[in-house]
Amino acid sequence: MHIVVCVKQVPDTKIIKINPKTNTLDRKSAPAILNPYDAHAVQEAVKVKQLTGGTISVLSMGPPQATEVIKKSIEIGADRGYLISDRAFAGADTLATSYALSKALERIGKDIPVDMVICGKHAIDGDTGQVGPGIARRMDIPPVTSVIEVSEVNVKEKTILIKRKLTSGYELIQAELPCLLTVEKEINEIEYAPMPNMIRAARYQPIIWTVNELENVDRAQLGLKGSPTVVGKMFTPPRPEGGKKLEGSADEQVKQLMDLLMDKKDLLTVQSTN
Amino acid sequence: MSLEEYRGVWVFIEQNDGKVEGVSLELLGAGRKLADKLEVPLAGVLLGEEIKTLSNNVISHGADEVYVIDHPVLKNYRTESYMKAVIYLAEKYKPEIFLYGATPNGKDLASAVATDLSTGLTADTTMLDIDLENRLLEASRPAFGGNIMATILCKKHRPQMATVRPKVMKALEVDSSRIGKIIEEKINLNEDEMRTKVLRIVNDVTKRANLADAHVIVCGGKGMGDEQNFQMLYELAETIGASVGGTRDVVEAGWLPHELQIGQTGETVTPKIYFAIALSGAIQHVVGMKNSEFIIAINKDPNAPIFDVATYGIVGDALEVVPKLIAQFKEIRSQKGGEISYA
């Protein structure tokens, strides 16, 4: 069983600031972290490997410092790490990103054929969730998104049973391997990294490929050039007028609010239950 | 690619068990405006098994045309089969704009279709408009999880695709007198060639019903300080018969499970009354609640953007104000000896 997990280094959006003058992201303001959903993807690969045995590879695309998120993945339990890093990949939207990653997966698969690809539901800096299904299409394997449980892996039959989250409830899906899953956070809890993993991660040097080391690449489909979408403008939406701020002490404000609410007979009434 | 060959606005009509999802009707409302600006027809794409009768519903909500593919393999949503059907239609009829609801299935389908059509897809948009001069779709969405919107354009590829957040756009009033054209298409789909099977669908409404259908919501932010303080929101909610939700920060801090997150990456809600407590009102959050009927904001910071969308605001420390609110509601209930009920 060879599982490849796609991971992304992202700015921690909880901390990130926007430069109000340029309306751009002040990347220096936020620490770079392993996308939280991807951590769950790696953890799920570890759980599957405990059942089936095999190898877990992680793949990332980004600047050289993205090796940090590969090391983090090794800590969680991945065996190998690959980073594709090249100016040619820069500025990619989701379509160009899935193209580059699928080319890297092609190369990884030459060493050991890939049985399963796992991605996080989405990256917290883009929130799109479009790259995972895109990779699956390019590899011509079935995608299953919003996975909340891997219920069964049958290595001999090459099938997998998965619970997929729906708007209300879930569905149980049987998929043929190889397939691609994107996982929700609730699929597992990230476990504390065992000491040997941490030591291994600290010393680990991932394999880094430039575009020249990938095969049959159509450069027109990479990076900014290969991206059909562009950001037209960034703007702060017009502030709505807003309502009325109440005045006075906390007690007075609460009192005013209660009067206003109790007047709203079209919204609520207090009825005697007797 | 000759862009001029592509004409018309399409909406993917998501149906489950023969029932059209609300977001698809909302998109027909939004799509109608875009189609009118461009002076082109608005079409719905309806896939499934024995679903043709739903076409009238699509037309009465604003569509001029409905493309229907009825096939047993399309009974339940699956990426593989639905993708094939949608791509077949899009390649044959060439729409210039194609919208999908940002539901699990809509996002899944749109991502796969965009890859095969090698076109641009904007995720989770909350505003749609047309740049008429350049005949471009302007799809805007909150970016960076923060206080800023980005407008995404797809200049050289067609169709221009976007997924759109549920409950952000407005459906049109039903007009049963509308007349539209139903175009039935056939494609070859073979169950044996499908690599995924839906074995069972389990409806579990308990988690979702809480927020999506709640009349009153008490939503707390990081300003509650810690998990223990956050508990007082449950007491308020219990007193007034509300459901509790939280911001992204609160969920990421682990005070609430993800399904109770309100905002761009969580639920979109439209209750009668919404209490926004100790939360600043980042766009990320506001897009998920701004269509609530009566919004009450409580925040220490008088400049917090949440006051811009609030109907009434209390400037004050939530830890001080919320207990007073609870006390007041309890008093009113005991005076009148009853429950609070909502219209």
HADDOCK unambig.tbl for C-alpha pairs under 7 A between the chains (distance, minus, plus):
assign (segid A and resid 13 and name CA) (segid B and resid 144 and name CA) 6.70 0.50 0.50
assign (segid A and resid 13 and name CA) (segid B and resid 145 and name CA) 6.36 0.50 0.50
assign (segid A and resid 95 and name CA) (segid B and resid 115 and name CA) 6.31 0.50 0.50
assign (segid A and resid 125 and name CA) (segid B and resid 144 and name CA) 5.35 0.50 0.50
assign (segid A and resid 125 and name CA) (segid B and resid 145 and name CA) 6.97 0.50 0.50
assign (segid A and resid 126 and name CA) (segid B and resid 144 and name CA) 6.52 0.50 0.50
assign (segid A and resid 128 and name CA) (segid B and resid 123 and name CA) 5.14 0.50 0.50
assign (segid A and resid 130 and name CA) (segid B and resid 111 and name CA) 5.08 0.50 0.50
assign (segid A and resid 133 and name CA) (segid B and resid 108 and name CA) 6.70 0.50 0.50
assign (segid A and resid 133 and name CA) (segid B and resid 111 and name CA) 5.89 0.50 0.50
assign (segid A and resid 133 and name CA) (segid B and resid 112 and name CA) 5.60 0.50 0.50
assign (segid A and resid 134 and name CA) (segid B and resid 111 and name CA) 6.07 0.50 0.50
assign (segid A and resid 134 and name CA) (segid B and resid 112 and name CA) 5.65 0.50 0.50
assign (segid A and resid 134 and name CA) (segid B and resid 115 and name CA) 5.54 0.50 0.50
assign (segid A and resid 137 and name CA) (segid B and resid 112 and name CA) 6.22 0.50 0.50
assign (segid A and resid 137 and name CA) (segid B and resid 115 and name CA) 6.80 0.50 0.50
assign (segid A and resid 142 and name CA) (segid B and resid 80 and name CA) 6.88 0.50 0.50
assign (segid A and resid 142 and name CA) (segid B and resid 195 and name CA) 6.59 0.50 0.50
assign (segid A and resid 145 and name CA) (segid B and resid 108 and name CA) 6.61 0.50 0.50
assign (segid A and resid 146 and name CA) (segid B and resid 104 and name CA) 6.94 0.50 0.50
assign (segid A and resid 166 and name CA) (segid B and resid 104 and name CA) 6.23 0.50 0.50
assign (segid A and resid 167 and name CA) (segid B and resid 103 and name CA) 6.88 0.50 0.50
assign (segid A and resid 167 and name CA) (segid B and resid 104 and name CA) 6.75 0.50 0.50
assign (segid A and resid 168 and name CA) (segid B and resid 203 and name CA) 5.82 0.50 0.50
assign (segid A and resid 168 and name CA) (segid B and resid 204 and name CA) 5.69 0.50 0.50
assign (segid A and resid 168 and name CA) (segid B and resid 205 and name CA) 5.43 0.50 0.50
assign (segid A and resid 168 and name CA) (segid B and resid 208 and name CA) 6.30 0.50 0.50
assign (segid A and resid 169 and name CA) (segid B and resid 202 and name CA) 5.53 0.50 0.50
assign (segid A and resid 169 and name CA) (segid B and resid 203 and name CA) 4.32 0.50 0.50
assign (segid A and resid 169 and name CA) (segid B and resid 204 and name CA) 4.08 0.50 0.50
assign (segid A and resid 169 and name CA) (segid B and resid 205 and name CA) 6.31 0.50 0.50
assign (segid A and resid 170 and name CA) (segid B and resid 201 and name CA) 6.07 0.50 0.50
assign (segid A and resid 170 and name CA) (segid B and resid 202 and name CA) 5.32 0.50 0.50
assign (segid A and resid 170 and name CA) (segid B and resid 203 and name CA) 6.52 0.50 0.50
assign (segid A and resid 171 and name CA) (segid B and resid 198 and name CA) 6.85 0.50 0.50
assign (segid A and resid 171 and name CA) (segid B and resid 200 and name CA) 5.58 0.50 0.50
assign (segid A and resid 171 and name CA) (segid B and resid 201 and name CA) 4.23 0.50 0.50
assign (segid A and resid 171 and name CA) (segid B and resid 202 and name CA) 5.79 0.50 0.50
assign (segid A and resid 172 and name CA) (segid B and resid 198 and name CA) 6.03 0.50 0.50
assign (segid A and resid 172 and name CA) (segid B and resid 199 and name CA) 5.44 0.50 0.50
assign (segid A and resid 172 and name CA) (segid B and resid 200 and name CA) 5.13 0.50 0.50
assign (segid A and resid 172 and name CA) (segid B and resid 201 and name CA) 6.36 0.50 0.50
assign (segid A and resid 173 and name CA) (segid B and resid 196 and name CA) 6.70 0.50 0.50
assign (segid A and resid 173 and name CA) (segid B and resid 197 and name CA) 5.57 0.50 0.50
assign (segid A and resid 173 and name CA) (segid B and resid 198 and name CA) 4.63 0.50 0.50
assign (segid A and resid 173 and name CA) (segid B and resid 199 and name CA) 5.58 0.50 0.50
assign (segid A and resid 174 and name CA) (segid B and resid 196 and name CA) 5.58 0.50 0.50
assign (segid A and resid 174 and name CA) (segid B and resid 197 and name CA) 5.15 0.50 0.50
assign (segid A and resid 174 and name CA) (segid B and resid 198 and name CA) 6.54 0.50 0.50
assign (segid A and resid 174 and name CA) (segid B and resid 199 and name CA) 6.83 0.50 0.50
assign (segid A and resid 175 and name CA) (segid B and resid 195 and name CA) 5.78 0.50 0.50
assign (segid A and resid 175 and name CA) (segid B and resid 196 and name CA) 4.31 0.50 0.50
assign (segid A and resid 175 and name CA) (segid B and resid 197 and name CA) 6.47 0.50 0.50
assign (segid A and resid 176 and name CA) (segid B and resid 195 and name CA) 5.41 0.50 0.50
assign (segid A and resid 176 and name CA) (segid B and resid 196 and name CA) 6.45 0.50 0.50
assign (segid A and resid 228 and name CA) (segid B and resid 119 and name CA) 5.98 0.50 0.50
assign (segid A and resid 228 and name CA) (segid B and resid 120 and name CA) 4.87 0.50 0.50
assign (segid A and resid 228 and name CA) (segid B and resid 154 and name CA) 5.60 0.50 0.50
assign (segid A and resid 228 and name CA) (segid B and resid 156 and name CA) 6.74 0.50 0.50
assign (segid A and resid 228 and name CA) (segid B and resid 157 and name CA) 6.35 0.50 0.50
assign (segid A and resid 229 and name CA) (segid B and resid 120 and name CA) 5.14 0.50 0.50
assign (segid A and resid 229 and name CA) (segid B and resid 152 and name CA) 6.41 0.50 0.50
assign (segid A and resid 229 and name CA) (segid B and resid 153 and name CA) 5.53 0.50 0.50
assign (segid A and resid 229 and name CA) (segid B and resid 154 and name CA) 4.56 0.50 0.50
assign (segid A and resid 230 and name CA) (segid B and resid 152 and name CA) 5.69 0.50 0.50
assign (segid A and resid 230 and name CA) (segid B and resid 153 and name CA) 5.36 0.50 0.50
assign (segid A and resid 230 and name CA) (segid B and resid 154 and name CA) 6.38 0.50 0.50
assign (segid A and resid 231 and name CA) (segid B and resid 150 and name CA) 6.56 0.50 0.50
assign (segid A and resid 231 and name CA) (segid B and resid 151 and name CA) 5.84 0.50 0.50
assign (segid A and resid 231 and name CA) (segid B and resid 152 and name CA) 4.60 0.50 0.50
assign (segid A and resid 231 and name CA) (segid B and resid 153 and name CA) 6.22 0.50 0.50
assign (segid A and resid 232 and name CA) (segid B and resid 151 and name CA) 5.26 0.50 0.50
assign (segid A and resid 232 and name CA) (segid B and resid 152 and name CA) 5.45 0.50 0.50
assign (segid A and resid 232 and name CA) (segid B and resid 153 and name CA) 5.84 0.50 0.50
assign (segid A and resid 233 and name CA) (segid B and resid 150 and name CA) 5.85 0.50 0.50
assign (segid A and resid 233 and name CA) (segid B and resid 151 and name CA) 5.31 0.50 0.50
assign (segid A and resid 234 and name CA) (segid B and resid 148 and name CA) 6.87 0.50 0.50
assign (segid A and resid 234 and name CA) (segid B and resid 149 and name CA) 5.62 0.50 0.50
assign (segid A and resid 234 and name CA) (segid B and resid 150 and name CA) 4.44 0.50 0.50
assign (segid A and resid 234 and name CA) (segid B and resid 151 and name CA) 6.30 0.50 0.50
assign (segid A and resid 235 and name CA) (segid B and resid 148 and name CA) 5.90 0.50 0.50
assign (segid A and resid 235 and name CA) (segid B and resid 149 and name CA) 5.25 0.50 0.50
assign (segid A and resid 235 and name CA) (segid B and resid 150 and name CA) 6.41 0.50 0.50
assign (segid A and resid 236 and name CA) (segid B and resid 147 and name CA) 6.88 0.50 0.50
assign (segid A and resid 236 and name CA) (segid B and resid 148 and name CA) 5.00 0.50 0.50
assign (segid A and resid 236 and name CA) (segid B and resid 149 and name CA) 5.91 0.50 0.50
assign (segid A and resid 237 and name CA) (segid B and resid 149 and name CA) 6.71 0.50 0.50
assign (segid A and resid 239 and name CA) (segid B and resid 308 and name CA) 6.51 0.50 0.50
assign (segid A and resid 240 and name CA) (segid B and resid 308 and name CA) 5.56 0.50 0.50
assign (segid A and resid 240 and name CA) (segid B and resid 309 and name CA) 6.29 0.50 0.50
assign (segid A and resid 241 and name CA) (segid B and resid 308 and name CA) 5.90 0.50 0.50
assign (segid A and resid 242 and name CA) (segid B and resid 307 and name CA) 5.99 0.50 0.50
assign (segid A and resid 242 and name CA) (segid B and resid 308 and name CA) 3.67 0.50 0.50
assign (segid A and resid 242 and name CA) (segid B and resid 309 and name CA) 4.99 0.50 0.50
assign (segid A and resid 242 and name CA) (segid B and resid 310 and name CA) 5.85 0.50 0.50
assign (segid A and resid 242 and name CA) (segid B and resid 311 and name CA) 6.72 0.50 0.50
assign (segid A and resid 243 and name CA) (segid B and resid 307 and name CA) 6.90 0.50 0.50
assign (segid A and resid 243 and name CA) (segid B and resid 308 and name CA) 6.54 0.50 0.50
assign (segid A and resid 243 and name CA) (segid B and resid 309 and name CA) 6.84 0.50 0.50
assign (segid A and resid 243 and name CA) (segid B and resid 310 and name CA) 5.41 0.50 0.50
assign (segid A and resid 243 and name CA) (segid B and resid 311 and name CA) 4.33 0.50 0.50
assign (segid A and resid 243 and name CA) (segid B and resid 312 and name CA) 5.33 0.50 0.50
assign (segid A and resid 244 and name CA) (segid B and resid 311 and name CA) 6.37 0.50 0.50
assign (segid A and resid 244 and name CA) (segid B and resid 312 and name CA) 4.93 0.50 0.50
assign (segid A and resid 244 and name CA) (segid B and resid 313 and name CA) 6.17 0.50 0.50
assign (segid A and resid 245 and name CA) (segid B and resid 312 and name CA) 5.69 0.50 0.50
assign (segid A and resid 245 and name CA) (segid B and resid 313 and name CA) 4.44 0.50 0.50
assign (segid A and resid 245 and name CA) (segid B and resid 314 and name CA) 6.01 0.50 0.50
assign (segid A and resid 246 and name CA) (segid B and resid 312 and name CA) 6.85 0.50 0.50
assign (segid A and resid 246 and name CA) (segid B and resid 313 and name CA) 5.87 0.50 0.50
assign (segid A and resid 246 and name CA) (segid B and resid 314 and name CA) 5.51 0.50 0.50
assign (segid A and resid 250 and name CA) (segid B and resid 316 and name CA) 6.55 0.50 0.50
assign (segid A and resid 250 and name CA) (segid B and resid 321 and name CA) 6.07 0.50 0.50
assign (segid A and resid 253 and name CA) (segid B and resid 314 and name CA) 6.37 0.50 0.50
assign (segid A and resid 254 and name CA) (segid B and resid 324 and name CA) 6.98 0.50 0.50
assign (segid A and resid 254 and name CA) (segid B and resid 325 and name CA) 6.25 0.50 0.50
assign (segid A and resid 266 and name CA) (segid B and resid 343 and name CA) 5.95 0.50 0.50
assign (segid A and resid 267 and name CA) (segid B and resid 272 and name CA) 6.82 0.50 0.50
assign (segid A and resid 267 and name CA) (segid B and resid 342 and name CA) 5.65 0.50 0.50
assign (segid A and resid 267 and name CA) (segid B and resid 343 and name CA) 5.08 0.50 0.50
assign (segid A and resid 268 and name CA) (segid B and resid 340 and name CA) 6.74 0.50 0.50
assign (segid A and resid 268 and name CA) (segid B and resid 341 and name CA) 5.57 0.50 0.50
assign (segid A and resid 268 and name CA) (segid B and resid 342 and name CA) 4.21 0.50 0.50
assign (segid A and resid 268 and name CA) (segid B and resid 343 and name CA) 5.64 0.50 0.50
assign (segid A and resid 269 and name CA) (segid B and resid 340 and name CA) 5.74 0.50 0.50
assign (segid A and resid 269 and name CA) (segid B and resid 341 and name CA) 5.39 0.50 0.50
assign (segid A and resid 269 and name CA) (segid B and resid 342 and name CA) 6.33 0.50 0.50
assign (segid A and resid 270 and name CA) (segid B and resid 333 and name CA) 6.88 0.50 0.50
assign (segid A and resid 270 and name CA) (segid B and resid 336 and name CA) 6.91 0.50 0.50
assign (segid A and resid 270 and name CA) (segid B and resid 338 and name CA) 6.23 0.50 0.50
assign (segid A and resid 270 and name CA) (segid B and resid 339 and name CA) 5.64 0.50 0.50
assign (segid A and resid 270 and name CA) (segid B and resid 340 and name CA) 4.32 0.50 0.50
assign (segid A and resid 270 and name CA) (segid B and resid 341 and name CA) 6.04 0.50 0.50
assign (segid A and resid 271 and name CA) (segid B and resid 336 and name CA) 6.87 0.50 0.50
assign (segid A and resid 271 and name CA) (segid B and resid 338 and name CA) 5.04 0.50 0.50
assign (segid A and resid 271 and name CA) (segid B and resid 339 and name CA) 5.55 0.50 0.50
assign (segid A and resid 271 and name CA) (segid B and resid 340 and name CA) 6.24 0.50 0.50
assign (segid A and resid 271 and name CA) (segid B and resid 341 and name CA) 6.95 0.50 0.50
assign (segid A and resid 272 and name CA) (segid B and resid 336 and name CA) 5.95 0.50 0.50
assign (segid A and resid 272 and name CA) (segid B and resid 337 and name CA) 5.12 0.50 0.50
assign (segid A and resid 272 and name CA) (segid B and resid 338 and name CA) 3.94 0.50 0.50
assign (segid A and resid 272 and name CA) (segid B and resid 339 and name CA) 6.51 0.50 0.50
assign (segid A and resid 273 and name CA) (segid B and resid 337 and name CA) 6.72 0.50 0.50
assign (segid A and resid 273 and name CA) (segid B and resid 338 and name CA) 4.79 0.50 0.50
assign (segid A and resid 273 and name CA) (segid B and resid 339 and name CA) 6.48 0.50 0.50
